[in-house]
Amino acid sequence: MKTIKLKTNINCGGCLASITPTFSKWEEVKSWKVDIANPDKVLTVETESLEGQQIIDKLASIGYKAQAM
């Protein structure tokens, strides 16, 4: 299992609600969370097989930005 941390523009409960369906159904994602209290809005993803760029691309497809930390 590996942990991927990304800086995002996910900054509120509404943003979390909009990404939850995508991340909850994504089989490769074992767990995820966003620290919206952190100034970098850090998304932490636990996965066996995904790479950071795949998560960045998925977020972009639903209207959010992310970058490696």
mmCIF file of the N, C-alpha and C atoms, coordinates in Angstrom:
data_MODEL
# 
_entry.id   MODEL 
# 
loop_
_atom_site.group_PDB 
_atom_site.id 
_atom_site.type_symbol 
_atom_site.label_atom_id 
_atom_site.label_alt_id 
_atom_site.label_comp_id 
_atom_site.label_asym_id 
_atom_site.label_entity_id 
_atom_site.label_seq_id 
_atom_site.pdbx_PDB_ins_code 
_atom_site.Cartn_x 
_atom_site.Cartn_y 
_atom_site.Cartn_z 
_atom_site.occupancy 
_atom_site.B_iso_or_equiv 
_atom_site.pdbx_formal_charge 
_atom_site.auth_seq_id 
_atom_site.auth_comp_id 
_atom_site.auth_asym_id 
_atom_site.auth_atom_id 
_atom_site.pdbx_PDB_model_num 
ATOM 1   N N  . MET A 1 1  ? 0.851   -1.172 0.000   1.00 0.00 ? 1  MET A N  1 
ATOM 2   C CA . MET A 1 1  ? 0.000   0.000  0.000   1.00 0.00 ? 1  MET A CA 1 
ATOM 3   C C  . MET A 1 1  ? 0.895   1.232  0.000   1.00 0.00 ? 1  MET A C  1 
ATOM 4   N N  . LYS A 1 2  ? 0.518   2.213  -0.804  1.00 0.00 ? 2  LYS A N  1 
ATOM 5   C CA . LYS A 1 2  ? 1.273   3.461  -0.804  1.00 0.00 ? 2  LYS A CA 1 
ATOM 6   C C  . LYS A 1 2  ? 0.333   4.624  -0.547  1.00 0.00 ? 2  LYS A C  1 
ATOM 7   N N  . THR A 1 3  ? 0.903   5.694  -0.046  1.00 0.00 ? 3  THR A N  1 
ATOM 8   C CA . THR A 1 3  ? 0.155   6.904  0.255   1.00 0.00 ? 3  THR A CA 1 
ATOM 9   C C  . THR A 1 3  ? 0.598   7.993  -0.698  1.00 0.00 ? 3  THR A C  1 
ATOM 10  N N  . ILE A 1 4  ? -0.378  8.621  -1.330  1.00 0.00 ? 4  ILE A N  1 
ATOM 11  C CA . ILE A 1 4  ? -0.109  9.731  -2.247  1.00 0.00 ? 4  ILE A CA 1 
ATOM 12  C C  . ILE A 1 4  ? -0.735  10.976 -1.646  1.00 0.00 ? 4  ILE A C  1 
ATOM 13  N N  . LYS A 1 5  ? 0.055   12.042 -1.544  1.00 0.00 ? 5  LYS A N  1 
ATOM 14  C CA . LYS A 1 5  ? -0.437  13.321 -1.016  1.00 0.00 ? 5  LYS A CA 1 
ATOM 15  C C  . LYS A 1 5  ? -0.328  14.366 -2.112  1.00 0.00 ? 5  LYS A C  1 
ATOM 16  N N  . LEU A 1 6  ? -1.430  15.091 -2.312  1.00 0.00 ? 6  LEU A N  1 
ATOM 17  C CA . LEU A 1 6  ? -1.496  16.116 -3.344  1.00 0.00 ? 6  LEU A CA 1 
ATOM 18  C C  . LEU A 1 6  ? -2.044  17.411 -2.770  1.00 0.00 ? 6  LEU A C  1 
ATOM 19  N N  . LYS A 1 7  ? -1.507  18.508 -3.229  1.00 0.00 ? 7  LYS A N  1 
ATOM 20  C CA . LYS A 1 7  ? -2.035  19.829 -2.912  1.00 0.00 ? 7  LYS A CA 1 
ATOM 21  C C  . LYS A 1 7  ? -3.203  20.071 -3.866  1.00 0.00 ? 7  LYS A C  1 
ATOM 22  N N  . THR A 1 8  ? -4.360  20.499 -3.340  1.00 0.00 ? 8  THR A N  1 
ATOM 23  C CA . THR A 1 8  ? -5.557  20.650 -4.176  1.00 0.00 ? 8  THR A CA 1 
ATOM 24  C C  . THR A 1 8  ? -6.235  21.997 -3.972  1.00 0.00 ? 8  THR A C  1 
ATOM 25  N N  . ASN A 1 9  ? -7.299  22.196 -4.747  1.00 0.00 ? 9  ASN A N  1 
ATOM 26  C CA . ASN A 1 9  ? -8.159  23.365 -4.533  1.00 0.00 ? 9  ASN A CA 1 
ATOM 27  C C  . ASN A 1 9  ? -9.523  22.937 -3.979  1.00 0.00 ? 9  ASN A C  1 
ATOM 28  N N  . ILE A 1 10 ? -9.566  21.791 -3.321  1.00 0.00 ? 10 ILE A N  1 
ATOM 29  C CA . ILE A 1 10 ? -10.776 21.300 -2.650  1.00 0.00 ? 10 ILE A CA 1 
ATOM 30  C C  . ILE A 1 10 ? -10.830 22.011 -1.307  1.00 0.00 ? 10 ILE A C  1 
ATOM 31  N N  . ASN A 1 11 ? -11.776 22.947 -1.147  1.00 0.00 ? 11 ASN A N  1 
ATOM 32  C CA . ASN A 1 11 ? -11.679 23.800 0.036   1.00 0.00 ? 11 ASN A CA 1 
ATOM 33  C C  . ASN A 1 11 ? -12.913 23.890 0.926   1.00 0.00 ? 11 ASN A C  1 
ATOM 34  N N  . CYS A 1 12 ? -13.935 23.061 0.678   1.00 0.00 ? 12 CYS A N  1 
ATOM 35  C CA . CYS A 1 12 ? -15.122 23.162 1.524   1.00 0.00 ? 12 CYS A CA 1 
ATOM 36  C C  . CYS A 1 12 ? -15.915 21.857 1.501   1.00 0.00 ? 12 CYS A C  1 
ATOM 37  N N  . GLY A 1 13 ? -16.929 21.806 2.325   1.00 0.00 ? 13 GLY A N  1 
ATOM 38  C CA . GLY A 1 13 ? -17.780 20.629 2.381   1.00 0.00 ? 13 GLY A CA 1 
ATOM 39  C C  . GLY A 1 13 ? -18.482 20.342 1.069   1.00 0.00 ? 13 GLY A C  1 
ATOM 40  N N  . GLY A 1 14 ? -18.850 21.392 0.336   1.00 0.00 ? 14 GLY A N  1 
ATOM 41  C CA . GLY A 1 14 ? -19.487 21.212 -0.967  1.00 0.00 ? 14 GLY A CA 1 
ATOM 42  C C  . GLY A 1 14 ? -18.546 20.548 -1.960  1.00 0.00 ? 14 GLY A C  1 
ATOM 43  N N  . CYS A 1 15 ? -17.291 20.948 -1.921  1.00 0.00 ? 15 CYS A N  1 
ATOM 44  C CA . CYS A 1 15 ? -16.281 20.315 -2.787  1.00 0.00 ? 15 CYS A CA 1 
ATOM 45  C C  . CYS A 1 15 ? -16.131 18.845 -2.428  1.00 0.00 ? 15 CYS A C  1 
ATOM 46  N N  . LEU A 1 16 ? -16.072 18.558 -1.134  1.00 0.00 ? 16 LEU A N  1 
ATOM 47  C CA . LEU A 1 16 ? -15.953 17.164 -0.695  1.00 0.00 ? 16 LEU A CA 1 
ATOM 48  C C  . LEU A 1 16 ? -17.149 16.348 -1.171  1.00 0.00 ? 16 LEU A C  1 
ATOM 49  N N  . ALA A 1 17 ? -18.332 16.932 -1.071  1.00 0.00 ? 17 ALA A N  1 
ATOM 50  C CA . ALA A 1 17 ? -19.533 16.220 -1.509  1.00 0.00 ? 17 ALA A CA 1 
ATOM 51  C C  . ALA A 1 17 ? -19.505 15.930 -3.003  1.00 0.00 ? 17 ALA A C  1 
ATOM 52  N N  . SER A 1 18 ? -18.903 16.831 -3.775  1.00 0.00 ? 18 SER A N  1 
ATOM 53  C CA . SER A 1 18 ? -18.878 16.622 -5.225  1.00 0.00 ? 18 SER A CA 1 
ATOM 54  C C  . SER A 1 18 ? -17.846 15.590 -5.663  1.00 0.00 ? 18 SER A C  1 
ATOM 55  N N  . ILE A 1 19 ? -16.782 15.393 -4.889  1.00 0.00 ? 19 ILE A N  1 
ATOM 56  C CA . ILE A 1 19 ? -15.787 14.391 -5.281  1.00 0.00 ? 19 ILE A CA 1 
ATOM 57  C C  . ILE A 1 19 ? -16.048 13.021 -4.652  1.00 0.00 ? 19 ILE A C  1 
ATOM 58  N N  . THR A 1 20 ? -16.862 12.978 -3.596  1.00 0.00 ? 20 THR A N  1 
ATOM 59  C CA . THR A 1 20 ? -17.111 11.726 -2.886  1.00 0.00 ? 20 THR A CA 1 
ATOM 60  C C  . THR A 1 20 ? -17.625 10.608 -3.788  1.00 0.00 ? 20 THR A C  1 
ATOM 61  N N  . PRO A 1 21 ? -18.608 10.838 -4.658  1.00 0.00 ? 21 PRO A N  1 
ATOM 62  C CA . PRO A 1 21 ? -19.073 9.726  -5.503  1.00 0.00 ? 21 PRO A CA 1 
ATOM 63  C C  . PRO A 1 21 ? -17.968 9.140  -6.385  1.00 0.00 ? 21 PRO A C  1 
ATOM 64  N N  . THR A 1 22 ? -17.132 9.986  -6.927  1.00 0.00 ? 22 THR A N  1 
ATOM 65  C CA . THR A 1 22 ? -16.042 9.526  -7.800  1.00 0.00 ? 22 THR A CA 1 
ATOM 66  C C  . THR A 1 22 ? -15.023 8.707  -7.025  1.00 0.00 ? 22 THR A C  1 
ATOM 67  N N  . PHE A 1 23 ? -14.585 9.218  -5.894  1.00 0.00 ? 23 PHE A N  1 
ATOM 68  C CA . PHE A 1 23 ? -13.544 8.528  -5.134  1.00 0.00 ? 23 PHE A CA 1 
ATOM 69  C C  . PHE A 1 23 ? -14.081 7.292  -4.405  1.00 0.00 ? 23 PHE A C  1 
ATOM 70  N N  . SER A 1 24 ? -15.324 7.315  -3.996  1.00 0.00 ? 24 SER A N  1 
ATOM 71  C CA . SER A 1 24 ? -15.908 6.162  -3.305  1.00 0.00 ? 24 SER A CA 1 
ATOM 72  C C  . SER A 1 24 ? -16.093 4.971  -4.237  1.00 0.00 ? 24 SER A C  1 
ATOM 73  N N  . LYS A 1 25 ? -16.345 5.231  -5.513  1.00 0.00 ? 25 LYS A N  1 
ATOM 74  C CA . LYS A 1 25 ? -16.559 4.143  -6.485  1.00 0.00 ? 25 LYS A CA 1 
ATOM 75  C C  . LYS A 1 25 ? -15.267 3.680  -7.147  1.00 0.00 ? 25 LYS A C  1 
ATOM 76  N N  . TRP A 1 26 ? -14.184 4.394  -6.968  1.00 0.00 ? 26 TRP A N  1 
ATOM 77  C CA . TRP A 1 26 ? -12.922 4.096  -7.631  1.00 0.00 ? 26 TRP A CA 1 
ATOM 78  C C  . TRP A 1 26 ? -12.257 2.929  -6.918  1.00 0.00 ? 26 TRP A C  1 
ATOM 79  N N  . GLU A 1 27 ? -12.279 1.757  -7.526  1.00 0.00 ? 27 GLU A N  1 
ATOM 80  C CA . GLU A 1 27 ? -11.807 0.532  -6.883  1.00 0.00 ? 27 GLU A CA 1 
ATOM 81  C C  . GLU A 1 27 ? -10.357 0.594  -6.427  1.00 0.00 ? 27 GLU A C  1 
ATOM 82  N N  . GLU A 1 28 ? -9.506  1.288  -7.162  1.00 0.00 ? 28 GLU A N  1 
ATOM 83  C CA . GLU A 1 28 ? -8.084  1.351  -6.823  1.00 0.00 ? 28 GLU A CA 1 
ATOM 84  C C  . GLU A 1 28 ? -7.808  2.205  -5.585  1.00 0.00 ? 28 GLU A C  1 
ATOM 85  N N  . VAL A 1 29 ? -8.770  3.020  -5.192  1.00 0.00 ? 29 VAL A N  1 
ATOM 86  C CA . VAL A 1 29 ? -8.623  3.881  -4.017  1.00 0.00 ? 29 VAL A CA 1 
ATOM 87  C C  . VAL A 1 29 ? -9.109  3.110  -2.794  1.00 0.00 ? 29 VAL A C  1 
ATOM 88  N N  . LYS A 1 30 ? -8.202  2.803  -1.890  1.00 0.00 ? 30 LYS A N  1 
ATOM 89  C CA . LYS A 1 30 ? -8.563  2.066  -0.672  1.00 0.00 ? 30 LYS A CA 1 
ATOM 90  C C  . LYS A 1 30 ? -9.148  3.003  0.382   1.00 0.00 ? 30 LYS A C  1 
ATOM 91  N N  . SER A 1 31 ? -8.582  4.195  0.497   1.00 0.00 ? 31 SER A N  1 
ATOM 92  C CA . SER A 1 31 ? -9.127  5.220  1.385   1.00 0.00 ? 31 SER A CA 1 
ATOM 93  C C  . SER A 1 31 ? -8.622  6.583  0.922   1.00 0.00 ? 31 SER A C  1 
ATOM 94  N N  . TRP A 1 32 ? -9.349  7.616  1.296   1.00 0.00 ? 32 TRP A N  1 
ATOM 95  C CA . TRP A 1 32 ? -8.941  8.971  0.930   1.00 0.00 ? 32 TRP A CA 1 
ATOM 96  C C  . TRP A 1 32 ? -9.518  9.956  1.934   1.00 0.00 ? 32 TRP A C  1 
ATOM 97  N N  . LYS A 1 33 ? -8.871  11.096 2.025   1.00 0.00 ? 33 LYS A N  1 
ATOM 98  C CA . LYS A 1 33 ? -9.369  12.189 2.865   1.00 0.00 ? 33 LYS A CA 1 
ATOM 99  C C  . LYS A 1 33 ? -8.744  13.487 2.386   1.00 0.00 ? 33 LYS A C  1 
ATOM 100 N N  . VAL A 1 34 ? -9.414  14.581 2.695   1.00 0.00 ? 34 VAL A N  1 
ATOM 101 C CA . VAL A 1 34 ? -8.896  15.907 2.366   1.00 0.00 ? 34 VAL A CA 1 
ATOM 102 C C  . VAL A 1 34 ? -8.837  16.711 3.657   1.00 0.00 ? 34 VAL A C  1 
ATOM 103 N N  . ASP A 1 35 ? -7.684  17.296 3.912   1.00 0.00 ? 35 ASP A N  1 
ATOM 104 C CA . ASP A 1 35 ? -7.507  18.166 5.084   1.00 0.00 ? 35 ASP A CA 1 
ATOM 105 C C  . ASP A 1 35 ? -7.801  19.596 4.636   1.00 0.00 ? 35 ASP A C  1 
ATOM 106 N N  . ILE A 1 36 ? -9.078  19.995 4.745   1.00 0.00 ? 36 ILE A N  1 
ATOM 107 C CA . ILE A 1 36 ? -9.437  21.342 4.284   1.00 0.00 ? 36 ILE A CA 1 
ATOM 108 C C  . ILE A 1 36 ? -8.977  22.428 5.259   1.00 0.00 ? 36 ILE A C  1 
ATOM 109 N N  . ALA A 1 37 ? -8.553  22.046 6.457   1.00 0.00 ? 37 ALA A N  1 
ATOM 110 C CA . ALA A 1 37 ? -8.007  23.017 7.410   1.00 0.00 ? 37 ALA A CA 1 
ATOM 111 C C  . ALA A 1 37 ? -6.570  23.391 7.054   1.00 0.00 ? 37 ALA A C  1 
ATOM 112 N N  . ASN A 1 38 ? -5.878  22.527 6.320   1.00 0.00 ? 38 ASN A N  1 
ATOM 113 C CA . ASN A 1 38 ? -4.507  22.790 5.896   1.00 0.00 ? 38 ASN A CA 1 
ATOM 114 C C  . ASN A 1 38 ? -4.532  23.807 4.753   1.00 0.00 ? 38 ASN A C  1 
ATOM 115 N N  . PRO A 1 39 ? -3.663  24.813 4.769   1.00 0.00 ? 39 PRO A N  1 
ATOM 116 C CA . PRO A 1 39 ? -3.650  25.809 3.688   1.00 0.00 ? 39 PRO A CA 1 
ATOM 117 C C  . PRO A 1 39 ? -3.450  25.197 2.292   1.00 0.00 ? 39 PRO A C  1 
ATOM 118 N N  . ASP A 1 40 ? -2.798  24.039 2.218   1.00 0.00 ? 40 ASP A N  1 
ATOM 119 C CA . ASP A 1 40 ? -2.573  23.375 0.931   1.00 0.00 ? 40 ASP A CA 1 
ATOM 120 C C  . ASP A 1 40 ? -3.722  22.447 0.535   1.00 0.00 ? 40 ASP A C  1 
ATOM 121 N N  . LYS A 1 41 ? -4.759  22.326 1.397   1.00 0.00 ? 41 LYS A N  1 
ATOM 122 C CA . LYS A 1 41 ? -5.921  21.460 1.104   1.00 0.00 ? 41 LYS A CA 1 
ATOM 123 C C  . LYS A 1 41 ? -5.454  20.078 0.649   1.00 0.00 ? 41 LYS A C  1 
ATOM 124 N N  . VAL A 1 42 ? -4.718  19.400 1.503   1.00 0.00 ? 42 VAL A N  1 
ATOM 125 C CA . VAL A 1 42 ? -4.023  18.165 1.148   1.00 0.00 ? 42 VAL A CA 1 
ATOM 126 C C  . VAL A 1 42 ? -4.986  16.987 1.009   1.00 0.00 ? 42 VAL A C  1 
ATOM 127 N N  . LEU A 1 43 ? -4.962  16.385 -0.179  1.00 0.00 ? 43 LEU A N  1 
ATOM 128 C CA . LEU A 1 43 ? -5.685  15.147 -0.452  1.00 0.00 ? 43 LEU A CA 1 
ATOM 129 C C  . LEU A 1 43 ? -4.714  14.004 -0.210  1.00 0.00 ? 43 LEU A C  1 
ATOM 130 N N  . THR A 1 44 ? -5.110  13.069 0.652   1.00 0.00 ? 44 THR A N  1 
ATOM 131 C CA . THR A 1 44 ? -4.298  11.880 0.947   1.00 0.00 ? 44 THR A CA 1 
ATOM 132 C C  . THR A 1 44 ? -5.052  10.664 0.431   1.00 0.00 ? 44 THR A C  1 
ATOM 133 N N  . VAL A 1 45 ? -4.398  9.889  -0.427  1.00 0.00 ? 45 VAL A N  1 
ATOM 134 C CA . VAL A 1 45 ? -5.017  8.705  -1.023  1.00 0.00 ? 45 VAL A CA 1 
ATOM 135 C C  . VAL A 1 45 ? -4.155  7.484  -0.697  1.00 0.00 ? 45 VAL A C  1 
ATOM 136 N N  . GLU A 1 46 ? -4.806  6.439  -0.196  1.00 0.00 ? 46 GLU A N  1 
ATOM 137 C CA . GLU A 1 46 ? -4.153  5.146  0.023   1.00 0.00 ? 46 GLU A CA 1 
ATOM 138 C C  . GLU A 1 46 ? -4.530  4.259  -1.161  1.00 0.00 ? 46 GLU A C  1 
ATOM 139 N N  . THR A 1 47 ? -3.527  3.683  -1.830  1.00 0.00 ? 47 THR A N  1 
ATOM 140 C CA . THR A 1 47 ? -3.774  2.872  -3.012  1.00 0.00 ? 47 THR A CA 1 
ATOM 141 C C  . THR A 1 47 ? -2.678  1.827  -3.184  1.00 0.00 ? 47 THR A C  1 
ATOM 142 N N  . GLU A 1 48 ? -3.016  0.772  -3.884  1.00 0.00 ? 48 GLU A N  1 
ATOM 143 C CA . GLU A 1 48 ? -2.024  -0.247 -4.233  1.00 0.00 ? 48 GLU A CA 1 
ATOM 144 C C  . GLU A 1 48 ? -1.373  0.077  -5.578  1.00 0.00 ? 48 GLU A C  1 
ATOM 145 N N  . SER A 1 49 ? -2.174  0.630  -6.518  1.00 0.00 ? 49 SER A N  1 
ATOM 146 C CA . SER A 1 49 ? -1.720  0.678  -7.906  1.00 0.00 ? 49 SER A CA 1 
ATOM 147 C C  . SER A 1 49 ? -1.708  2.044  -8.574  1.00 0.00 ? 49 SER A C  1 
ATOM 148 N N  . LEU A 1 50 ? -2.381  3.026  -8.022  1.00 0.00 ? 50 LEU A N  1 
ATOM 149 C CA . LEU A 1 50 ? -2.462  4.320  -8.697  1.00 0.00 ? 50 LEU A CA 1 
ATOM 150 C C  . LEU A 1 50 ? -1.186  5.128  -8.537  1.00 0.00 ? 50 LEU A C  1 
ATOM 151 N N  . GLU A 1 51 ? -0.970  5.996  -9.508  1.00 0.00 ? 51 GLU A N  1 
ATOM 152 C CA . GLU A 1 51 ? 0.114   6.976  -9.452  1.00 0.00 ? 51 GLU A CA 1 
ATOM 153 C C  . GLU A 1 51 ? -0.512  8.354  -9.253  1.00 0.00 ? 51 GLU A C  1 
ATOM 154 N N  . GLY A 1 52 ? 0.281   9.280  -8.766  1.00 0.00 ? 52 GLY A N  1 
ATOM 155 C CA . GLY A 1 52 ? -0.207  10.630 -8.506  1.00 0.00 ? 52 GLY A CA 1 
ATOM 156 C C  . GLY A 1 52 ? -0.854  11.278 -9.721  1.00 0.00 ? 52 GLY A C  1 
ATOM 157 N N  . GLN A 1 53 ? -0.263  11.098 -10.896 1.00 0.00 ? 53 GLN A N  1 
ATOM 158 C CA . GLN A 1 53 ? -0.796  11.736 -12.101 1.00 0.00 ? 53 GLN A CA 1 
ATOM 159 C C  . GLN A 1 53 ? -2.193  11.217 -12.437 1.00 0.00 ? 53 GLN A C  1 
ATOM 160 N N  . GLN A 1 54 ? -2.465  9.965  -12.148 1.00 0.00 ? 54 GLN A N  1 
ATOM 161 C CA . GLN A 1 54 ? -3.799  9.412  -12.410 1.00 0.00 ? 54 GLN A CA 1 
ATOM 162 C C  . GLN A 1 54 ? -4.844  10.088 -11.526 1.00 0.00 ? 54 GLN A C  1 
ATOM 163 N N  . ILE A 1 55 ? -4.478  10.369 -10.302 1.00 0.00 ? 55 ILE A N  1 
ATOM 164 C CA . ILE A 1 55 ? -5.392  11.054 -9.389  1.00 0.00 ? 55 ILE A CA 1 
ATOM 165 C C  . ILE A 1 55 ? -5.566  12.503 -9.822  1.00 0.00 ? 55 ILE A C  1 
ATOM 166 N N  . ILE A 1 56 ? -4.490  13.147 -10.213 1.00 0.00 ? 56 ILE A N  1 
ATOM 167 C CA . ILE A 1 56 ? -4.560  14.527 -10.714 1.00 0.00 ? 56 ILE A CA 1 
ATOM 168 C C  . ILE A 1 56 ? -5.478  14.593 -11.928 1.00 0.00 ? 56 ILE A C  1 
ATOM 169 N N  . ASP A 1 57 ? -5.339  13.650 -12.848 1.00 0.00 ? 57 ASP A N  1 
ATOM 170 C CA . ASP A 1 57 ? -6.178  13.623 -14.051 1.00 0.00 ? 57 ASP A CA 1 
ATOM 171 C C  . ASP A 1 57 ? -7.644  13.397 -13.702 1.00 0.00 ? 57 ASP A C  1 
ATOM 172 N N  . LYS A 1 58 ? -7.919  12.505 -12.750 1.00 0.00 ? 58 LYS A N  1 
ATOM 173 C CA . LYS A 1 58 ? -9.303  12.229 -12.343 1.00 0.00 ? 58 LYS A CA 1 
ATOM 174 C C  . LYS A 1 58 ? -9.918  13.470 -11.720 1.00 0.00 ? 58 LYS A C  1 
ATOM 175 N N  . LEU A 1 59 ? -9.179  14.161 -10.870 1.00 0.00 ? 59 LEU A N  1 
ATOM 176 C CA . LEU A 1 59 ? -9.685  15.395 -10.269 1.00 0.00 ? 59 LEU A CA 1 
ATOM 177 C C  . LEU A 1 59 ? -9.961  16.445 -11.341 1.00 0.00 ? 59 LEU A C  1 
ATOM 178 N N  . ALA A 1 60 ? -9.065  16.562 -12.311 1.00 0.00 ? 60 ALA A N  1 
ATOM 179 C CA . ALA A 1 60 ? -9.261  17.533 -13.396 1.00 0.00 ? 60 ALA A CA 1 
ATOM 180 C C  . ALA A 1 60 ? -10.536 17.218 -14.174 1.00 0.00 ? 60 ALA A C  1 
ATOM 181 N N  . SER A 1 61 ? -10.852 15.940 -14.342 1.00 0.00 ? 61 SER A N  1 
ATOM 182 C CA . SER A 1 61 ? -12.045 15.556 -15.107 1.00 0.00 ? 61 SER A CA 1 
ATOM 183 C C  . SER A 1 61 ? -13.336 15.952 -14.395 1.00 0.00 ? 61 SER A C  1 
ATOM 184 N N  . ILE A 1 62 ? -13.261 16.197 -13.083 1.00 0.00 ? 62 ILE A N  1 
ATOM 185 C CA . ILE A 1 62 ? -14.453 16.636 -12.348 1.00 0.00 ? 62 ILE A CA 1 
ATOM 186 C C  . ILE A 1 62 ? -14.329 18.078 -11.853 1.00 0.00 ? 62 ILE A C  1 
ATOM 187 N N  . GLY A 1 63 ? -13.339 18.801 -12.399 1.00 0.00 ? 63 GLY A N  1 
ATOM 188 C CA . GLY A 1 63 ? -13.273 20.242 -12.175 1.00 0.00 ? 63 GLY A CA 1 
ATOM 189 C C  . GLY A 1 63 ? -12.371 20.738 -11.069 1.00 0.00 ? 63 GLY A C  1 
ATOM 190 N N  . TYR A 1 64 ? -11.473 19.895 -10.579 1.00 0.00 ? 64 TYR A N  1 
ATOM 191 C CA . TYR A 1 64 ? -10.577 20.316 -9.501  1.00 0.00 ? 64 TYR A CA 1 
ATOM 192 C C  . TYR A 1 64 ? -9.127  20.239 -9.947  1.00 0.00 ? 64 TYR A C  1 
ATOM 193 N N  . LYS A 1 65 ? -8.298  21.007 -9.280  1.00 0.00 ? 65 LYS A N  1 
ATOM 194 C CA . LYS A 1 65 ? -6.871  21.025 -9.591  1.00 0.00 ? 65 LYS A CA 1 
ATOM 195 C C  . LYS A 1 65 ? -6.101  20.363 -8.453  1.00 0.00 ? 65 LYS A C  1 
ATOM 196 N N  . ALA A 1 66 ? -5.013  19.709 -8.830  1.00 0.00 ? 66 ALA A N  1 
ATOM 197 C CA . ALA A 1 66 ? -4.130  19.109 -7.835  1.00 0.00 ? 66 ALA A CA 1 
ATOM 198 C C  . ALA A 1 66 ? -2.718  19.108 -8.377  1.00 0.00 ? 66 ALA A C  1 
ATOM 199 N N  . GLN A 1 67 ? -1.758  19.071 -7.467  1.00 0.00 ? 67 GLN A N  1 
ATOM 200 C CA . GLN A 1 67 ? -0.359  18.982 -7.865  1.00 0.00 ? 67 GLN A CA 1 
ATOM 201 C C  . GLN A 1 67 ? 0.405   18.226 -6.784  1.00 0.00 ? 67 GLN A C  1 
ATOM 202 N N  . ALA A 1 68 ? 1.491   17.636 -7.213  1.00 0.00 ? 68 ALA A N  1 
ATOM 203 C CA . ALA A 1 68 ? 2.336   16.894 -6.269  1.00 0.00 ? 68 ALA A CA 1 
ATOM 204 C C  . ALA A 1 68 ? 2.904   17.841 -5.231  1.00 0.00 ? 68 ALA A C  1 
ATOM 205 N N  . MET A 1 69 ? 3.124   17.314 -4.052  1.00 0.00 ? 69 MET A N  1 
ATOM 206 C CA . MET A 1 69 ? 3.686   18.133 -2.964  1.00 0.00 ? 69 MET A CA 1 
ATOM 207 C C  . MET A 1 69 ? 5.179   17.942 -2.910  1.00 0.00 ? 69 MET A C  1 
# 
